[in-house]
């Protein structure tokens, strides 16, 4: 299931340029999602419920998205695109 979480995150973020900031953000988010999944499992939740709660961590990052959306990479190009990073998921 942890592989499934990684794949989900990869699919959601694959449209964004792999800048240093994006890679750091992705690693941080993945760590939080995996922690959530493991915590839920340790409390006896099913794999599916734990997965759903781990995925929901992304929806809690709309503020993080806004903060990063204004950042640019070293070339001065917006690394996050013009869309919403987590719009419509979870």
N, C-alpha and C positions, 0 to 999 in steps of 0.2 A: 504494500500500500504506500510505503514511503516513496517508492519509485514512481507511483502514480501521481503523488503530490508534486514531485520534481517535474514530471512531464507536463502536468497541468500548468505549473508556473512558467515553464519554458514556452508553452503554446501561447499563453496570455501576453508574454513579454517579448516574443520573437519579432514583433513589428518595430521595436525600438532599437536604435543604434547602440551597440555594445561599447559605450564609453566607460571610463573608469567609474564614474558616478553611478551609472546604471548597473554595472556589475556588482558594486558594493551594495546598492539598494536591493538587488535581486538576492544576494547572499544573505543579507540581513532578514529579508522577508522569508526566504526559504527556511532559515534557522528557526524563526518564530513559528512558522507553519508546522514544521516537524516537531518542535517542542510541544505545541498544542496537541498534535496528533498523539504523541507519546503519553502526554499527561492524561488525555481522555482514555486511552487504552489502559493506563495504569489504574484508573478508577472503575474499570470494568465495562466501559462503553463498547458497543460493537464497532467493528472496523468501519462500517459505512457511516455511522453517526460520528465517529472520531474524524473520519475523512471530511465529512461535511463541515464540521466545526473548524477543522484546520484550514479549509478553503475559505471559510468566512473571515479569517484573519485579514484577507486581502481587502475586504470591504471596509475594514476599519482604517484603511490608509488613504482615504480621500484627502485628508489634510496633508499627508506626506506627498501625495501626488501634486497638489497645488504648489507646494514649496519647491519641488524638483522641476515642475513644468516650466518654471521661469529660468532655470539654470541652462547654461550652454556649455558645449564641450570646448576643447582647446582651440578649435577652428572658428569659434563664435557661432556655430550652427546649433539650433535648438535640438537637443538630443532626445527629446521626449515626443516630438511631433505635436500636432495641433489637437489631437483627440484626447479623450479622457482615458487615463490608464486603466481604471478599474470600473468604468461605467458598465452597468448592467450585469455584473457578475455576483456570485455568492448566493 
